[in-house]
Amino acid sequence: MKHTVAGVAITGCGSATPGACLDNQGLSQIVETSDGWIATRTGIKCRRLAGAEDSLSALAAEAGQKALAMAGLEPGDIDMIVLATSTADDLFGSASKIQGLLGASRAVAFDLTAACSGFVFGLVTASQFLRTGIYQNVLLIGADILSRWVDWSDRTTCVLFGDGAGAVVLQASKRDRLLGFELRSDGTQNACLQLAYRGGPQELAAGVKIGKGTYEPIQMMGQEVYKFAVRRVPEVIEKALHRAELTVDDVDWLLLHQANQRILDAVAQRLNIPSEKVISNLAKYGNTSAASIPLALDEAVRGGKVEVGDVIAAAGFGAGLSWGAAIFEWGR
């Protein structure tokens, strides 16, 4: 089979969040904290939380449906679905379930796990299938329900996380709108942010023991993660801009993983990007991991802030440790 090299365009976006909202005042009834303490240190005012009846698959499918509608595509037009998540409903993966919910019967579907960097890693991964001409239409979804794995008595982590899903449609295009990217990992710092399996020995037969357990709540070394993000994210954005043959002055919007307003401000300052060019919806949703970039993008597009042709510098960073940046133009 002969394939032609094509470009990539991002032609639609969508998002979905659970209905329940826990604000800082409500959180202060659960753990010793206050609205002032949380807002000053993180910029977060509220977070959306999934209920026991909610599923990651349903949230992701809703976001995907909205992205398809904006792109003017039907589910049957999709060749591939990539789900960036760390909190699948099924340990074997949830992308295929989403494929079924959407009715995208032609699409191959798989999960990709890179925590809060997942959407950027997924964007780069999906783009390779389009650039080689193998596929024409890809649905990329970033979704996480981190509330399932939060210790709600741990003030250092429970104030940060929320649940949600965001999606984009990527299409093969004569003009390549993905201008440059850079991806990085550093496993030596894995312990700084993790959701680790912990098990104990269970003897099945004489001399045969297995490990039996479950995953522990999210654990984070906050100061180390902050220092890592503020140092590494500006570097990786500059690398991606260099690959795109652009400079910071060419950037219309800085779209970072919505982890902490202090990080967003510090990265923008180091890059000399003015605050009015920084996209932030952190106050309303908290840190939604792989969902945060597409969720913020969807709000900015539907709110009329981001327009066709705008140059966006997006960067994700988090557990792994992993980080990456992608420079793209919005629209066909």
Residue pairs with C-beta under 8 A, 6 or more apart in sequence:
3 132
3 133
3 134
4 133
5 131
5 132
5 133
6 130
6 131
6 132
6 133
6 172
6 173
6 174
6 176
7 130
7 131
7 172
7 173
7 174
7 175
7 176
7 177
7 178
8 127
8 130
8 131
8 170
8 171
8 172
8 173
8 176
8 177
8 178
8 328
9 170
9 171
9 172
9 173
9 175
9 176
9 177
9 331
9 332
10 168
10 169
10 170
10 177
10 178
10 328
10 330
10 331
11 70
11 71
11 72
11 169
11 170
11 171
11 331
11 332
12 66
12 67
12 68
12 69
12 70
12 71
12 72
12 73
12 168
12 169
13 66
13 67
13 70
13 166
13 167
13 168
13 169
13 294
13 297
13 298
13 301
13 302
14 62
14 63
14 64
14 65
14 66
14 67
14 68
14 69
14 70
14 166
14 167
14 298
15 63
15 66
15 164
15 165
15 166
15 167
15 291
15 294
15 295
15 298
15 299
16 59
16 60
16 62
16 63
16 66
16 164
16 165
16 166
17 48
17 59
17 162
17 163
17 164
17 165
17 285
17 288
17 295
18 48
18 49
18 50
18 51
18 54
18 59
18 163
18 164
19 48
19 51
20 48
20 49
20 50
20 51
21 46
21 47
21 48
21 49
22 46
22 47
22 49
23 35
23 45
23 46
24 33
24 34
24 35
24 38
24 39
24 44
24 45
24 46
24 159
25 35
27 33
27 38
27 158
27 159
28 34
28 35
30 152
30 153
30 158
31 152
31 153
31 154
31 155
31 158
31 159
32 155
33 155
33 159
35 45
38 44
38 45
38 159
39 45
39 283
41 260
41 262
42 159
42 160
42 260
42 261
42 262
42 282
42 286
43 260
43 261
43 262
43 264
43 280
43 282
43 283
44 159
44 160
44 261
44 282
44 283
44 286
44 287
45 283
45 284
46 162
46 283
46 284
46 285
46 286
47 161
47 162
47 163
47 285
47 286
48 162
48 163
48 164
48 285
48 286
48 288
49 147
49 162
49 163
50 56
50 59
50 145
50 147
50 148
50 163
54 145
54 163
55 89
56 85
56 87
56 88
56 89
56 94
56 143
56 144
56 145
56 165
57 89
57 94
57 97
57 98
57 101
58 101
59 143
59 145
59 163
59 164
59 165
60 83
60 85
60 94
60 98
60 141
60 143
60 165
60 167
61 98
61 101
61 102
62 165
63 141
63 143
63 165
63 166
63 167
63 291
63 294
63 298
64 81
64 98
64 102
64 139
64 141
64 167
65 102
66 167
66 298
67 139
67 167
67 168
67 169
67 298
68 74
68 75
68 77
68 78
68 102
68 139
68 169
70 169
71 169
71 171
73 137
73 169
75 102
75 103
75 104
75 105
75 107
76 103
76 104
76 105
76 106
77 106
77 137
78 102
78 104
78 106
78 107
78 137
78 138
78 139
79 106
79 107
79 108
79 129
79 135
79 136
79 137
79 138
80 107
80 108
80 109
80 126
80 129
80 135
80 137
80 138
80 139
81 95
81 98
81 99
81 102
81 104
81 107
81 108
81 109
81 110
81 138
81 139
81 140
81 141
82 95
82 109
82 110
82 112
82 122
82 125
82 126
82 138
82 139
82 140
82 141
83 93
83 94
83 95
83 98
83 109
83 110
83 111
83 112
83 122
83 141
83 143
84 111
84 112
84 113
84 114
84 118
84 119
84 121
84 122
84 140
84 141
84 142
84 143
84 290
85 94
85 111
85 112
85 113
85 118
85 141
85 142
85 143
85 144
85 289
85 290
86 113
86 115
86 118
86 144
86 146
86 195
86 289
86 290
86 319
87 143
87 144
87 145
87 146
87 148
87 149
87 289
88 94
88 111
89 97
90 97
93 110
93 111
94 111
95 109
95 110
95 111
96 109
96 110
98 109
98 141
99 105
99 107
99 109
102 139
104 139
107 139
112 118
112 121
112 122
112 125
114 120
114 121
114 122
114 290
114 316
114 320
114 322
115 193
115 289
115 290
115 318
115 319
115 320
115 322
116 257
116 259
116 287
116 289
116 290
116 292
116 316
116 317
116 318
116 319
116 322
117 183
117 257
117 290
117 316
117 317
117 318
117 320
117 322
117 323
117 324
118 142
118 289
118 290
118 316
119 140
119 142
119 166
119 257
119 290
119 291
119 292
119 293
119 294
119 314
119 316
120 181
120 183
120 293
120 314
120 315
120 316
120 324
120 325
120 326
121 183
121 316
121 322
121 324
122 140
122 142
122 290
123 140
123 168
123 170
123 178
123 181
123 314
123 326
123 328
124 178
124 181
124 183
124 324
124 326
126 138
126 140
126 170
127 170
127 178
129 135
129 138
130 136
130 138
130 170
130 171
130 172
131 176
133 172
135 172
136 171
136 172
137 169
137 170
137 171
137 172
138 169
138 170
138 171
139 167
139 168
139 169
139 170
140 167
140 168
140 169
140 170
140 294
141 165
141 166
141 167
141 294
142 165
142 166
142 167
142 289
142 290
142 291
142 292
142 293
142 294
142 295
143 164
143 165
143 166
143 290
143 291
144 163
144 164
144 165
144 288
144 289
144 290
144 291
145 163
146 161
146 162
146 163
146 218
146 287
146 288
146 289
147 161
147 162
147 163
149 195
149 215
149 217
149 218
150 157
150 158
150 161
150 217
150 218
151 157
151 158
151 217
151 218
152 158
154 217
156 220
156 222
157 217
157 218
157 219
157 220
159 286
160 259
160 260
160 286
160 287
161 218
161 286
161 287
161 288
161 289
162 285
162 286
162 287
162 288
163 288
163 291
164 285
164 288
164 291
164 292
164 295
165 291
165 294
165 295
166 288
166 291
166 292
166 293
166 294
166 295
166 296
166 297
166 298
167 294
167 298
168 294
168 297
171 332
173 332
177 328
177 329
177 330
177 331
177 332
178 326
178 327
178 328
179 243
179 244
179 245
179 246
179 311
179 327
179 328
179 329
180 240
180 241
180 242
180 243
180 244
180 245
180 246
180 326
180 327
181 240
181 243
181 324
181 325
181 326
181 327
182 236
182 239
182 240
182 243
182 324
182 325
183 322
183 323
183 324
184 232
184 236
184 322
184 323
184 324
185 320
185 321
185 322
185 323
186 320
186 321
186 322
187 320
187 321
189 224
189 228
189 320
189 321
190 319
190 320
190 321
191 221
192 220
192 221
192 224
192 225
192 228
192 321
193 218
193 219
193 220
193 221
193 225
193 318
193 319
193 320
193 321
194 218
194 219
194 220
194 319
195 215
195 216
195 217
195 218
195 219
195 319
196 215
196 216
196 219
197 213
197 214
197 215
197 216
198 213
198 214
198 215
198 216
199 211
199 212
199 213
199 214
200 211
200 212
200 213
201 209
201 210
201 211
201 212
202 209
202 210
202 211
202 212
203 209
204 210
225 318
225 321
226 260
226 262
226 263
228 317
228 321
228 323
229 259
229 263
229 267
229 317
229 323
230 263
230 266
230 267
230 270
232 317
232 323
233 256
233 263
233 267
233 315
233 317
233 323
233 325
234 267
234 270
234 271
236 315
236 323
236 324
236 325
237 254
237 267
237 271
237 313
237 315
237 325
238 248
238 271
239 325
240 313
240 325
240 326
240 327
241 247
241 248
241 250
241 251
241 313
241 327
243 327
244 327
246 311
246 327
248 271
248 272
248 273
250 311
251 273
251 277
251 311
251 312
251 313
251 327
252 277
252 306
252 310
252 311
252 312
253 277
253 278
253 279
253 300
253 305
253 306
253 310
253 311
253 312
253 313
254 264
254 267
254 268
254 271
254 273
254 277
254 278
254 279
254 312
254 313
255 279
255 293
255 296
255 297
255 300
255 312
255 313
255 314
255 315
256 263
256 264
256 267
256 278
256 279
256 293
256 314
256 315
256 316
256 317
257 287
257 292
257 293
257 315
257 316
257 317
257 318
258 264
258 280
258 281
258 282
258 285
258 286
258 287
258 288
258 292
258 293
258 295
258 296
259 282
259 287
259 292
259 317
259 318
260 282
260 287
261 280
261 282
261 283
264 278
264 280
264 282
265 275
265 278
267 315
268 274
268 275
268 277
268 278
279 296
279 297
279 300
279 305
279 306
280 296
281 295
281 296
281 299
282 292
285 292
285 295
288 295
289 318
290 316
293 314
293 316
297 306
297 312
297 314
300 306
301 330
306 312
306 330
307 330
307 331
308 330
308 331
308 332
309 329
309 330
309 331
310 329
310 330
310 331
311 327
311 328
311 329
312 327
312 328
312 329
312 330
313 325
313 327
314 325
314 326
314 327
314 328
315 323
315 324
315 325
315 326
316 322
316 323
316 324
316 325
317 323
317 324
